[in-house]
């Protein structure tokens, strides 16, 4: 938990309480449903929570921003971002129903009011959003095709509306079709070895 307050020193008491509650909740749920890899659960705050909040080092969402987390799994990056930005609305989607159940239970347990979690595919979304966030669910070409129709054109944030994608490794080939994509190295913001090759990919749509 200290790793969060090091990089995000201005958390409110409620946010600290909500973040602190995540570890016992995920530990409990992980014993029933494998939402976080067994070897990662001990590193929940670095490898999942802080990694998710890497997006918040690239952009500070304005109030009333609508964000969809595609392929949220156990709620990453959506839940940590929803805690950090309580005045924004987050829709978390995944095709696996039991993972959505965990997301809903965790959100309810910590009193998150700005989350809606649904079992569905990105292609079938009905709403429009300012931003699409995700953690490496597929290659960028397919992902853009899935989500592009669901991004609204009216921007109100410092970055124009689009995709904020957490990915790692060498992305040169994958991003070749997207010359306007911007890469933000998370090692610029976080000193832990885990972030050495991790990036936020931003693509305006």
Residue pairs with C-beta under 8 A, 6 or more apart in sequence:
1 16
1 19
1 20
1 23
1 45
3 45
3 46
3 50
3 192
4 11
4 19
4 45
4 49
4 50
4 53
5 11
5 16
7 50
7 53
7 57
7 189
7 190
8 53
8 56
8 84
11 19
11 84
15 83
15 84
15 86
17 110
18 83
18 110
18 111
18 112
19 45
19 49
19 80
19 83
21 109
21 110
22 44
22 45
22 49
22 79
22 80
22 106
22 110
23 44
23 45
25 105
25 106
25 109
25 110
26 35
26 36
26 41
26 44
26 74
26 106
27 41
29 35
29 74
29 102
29 105
29 106
30 36
30 38
30 41
33 98
33 99
33 101
33 102
35 73
35 74
35 75
35 99
35 102
36 44
36 48
36 74
40 47
40 48
43 194
46 192
46 194
47 194
48 74
48 76
48 80
49 76
49 80
50 190
50 192
51 76
51 77
51 135
51 166
51 186
51 194
51 195
51 198
52 76
52 77
52 78
52 79
52 80
52 81
52 135
52 166
53 77
53 80
53 81
53 84
54 77
54 166
54 184
54 186
54 189
54 190
54 195
54 198
54 200
55 77
55 81
55 133
55 164
55 166
55 200
56 81
56 84
56 85
57 184
57 186
57 188
57 189
57 200
58 159
58 164
58 184
58 200
58 202
59 131
59 157
59 158
59 159
59 164
59 202
60 85
60 158
61 67
61 81
61 85
61 88
61 130
61 131
61 157
62 88
62 156
62 157
63 87
63 88
64 87
64 88
64 89
64 156
65 85
65 88
65 89
65 130
65 131
65 156
65 157
66 88
66 89
66 91
66 127
66 128
66 129
66 130
66 131
66 152
67 78
67 81
67 88
67 89
67 90
67 91
67 129
67 130
67 131
67 132
67 133
68 90
68 91
68 92
68 93
68 122
68 125
68 127
68 129
68 131
68 132
68 133
68 147
68 150
69 75
69 76
69 77
69 78
69 81
69 90
69 91
69 92
69 93
69 133
69 134
70 93
70 122
70 132
70 133
70 134
70 137
70 143
70 146
70 147
71 93
71 94
71 95
71 122
71 134
71 135
71 137
71 138
72 78
72 92
72 93
72 94
72 99
72 100
72 103
72 117
73 94
73 96
73 99
73 135
74 99
74 102
74 103
74 106
75 92
75 102
75 103
75 106
75 107
75 117
76 135
77 133
77 134
77 135
77 166
78 90
78 92
78 103
78 115
78 117
78 133
79 92
79 103
79 106
79 107
79 112
79 115
81 88
81 90
81 133
82 88
82 90
82 107
82 112
82 114
82 115
83 110
83 112
85 114
86 113
86 114
87 114
88 114
89 114
89 116
90 114
90 115
90 116
91 115
91 116
91 117
91 118
91 127
91 129
92 100
92 103
92 115
92 116
92 117
92 118
93 100
93 117
93 118
93 119
93 120
93 121
93 122
93 125
94 100
94 103
94 117
94 119
95 119
95 120
95 121
96 119
97 119
100 117
100 118
100 119
103 115
103 117
104 117
107 115
107 117
121 146
122 132
122 146
122 147
122 150
123 146
125 147
125 150
127 150
128 150
128 151
128 152
129 150
129 151
129 152
129 161
130 151
130 152
130 155
130 156
130 157
130 161
131 151
131 157
131 161
131 162
131 163
131 164
132 147
132 150
132 151
132 162
132 163
132 164
133 163
133 164
133 165
133 166
134 143
134 163
134 165
134 166
135 165
135 166
135 167
136 165
136 166
136 167
136 168
137 143
139 174
140 165
140 171
140 174
140 175
140 177
140 178
140 181
140 201
140 203
141 174
141 177
143 163
143 165
144 163
144 178
144 203
144 205
147 163
147 205
148 205
151 161
151 162
151 163
151 205
152 161
153 161
154 161
155 161
159 202
159 204
160 204
161 204
161 205
162 202
162 203
162 204
162 205
163 201
163 202
163 203
163 205
164 200
164 201
164 202
165 200
165 201
165 202
165 203
166 198
166 199
166 200
166 201
167 198
167 199
167 201
168 197
168 198
168 199
169 197
171 183
171 199
171 201
175 181
175 183
175 201
178 203
180 203
180 204
181 201
181 202
181 203
182 201
182 202
182 203
183 199
183 200
183 201
183 202
184 199
184 200
184 201
184 202
185 198
185 199
186 195
186 198
186 199
186 200
187 195
187 196
187 197
187 198
189 195
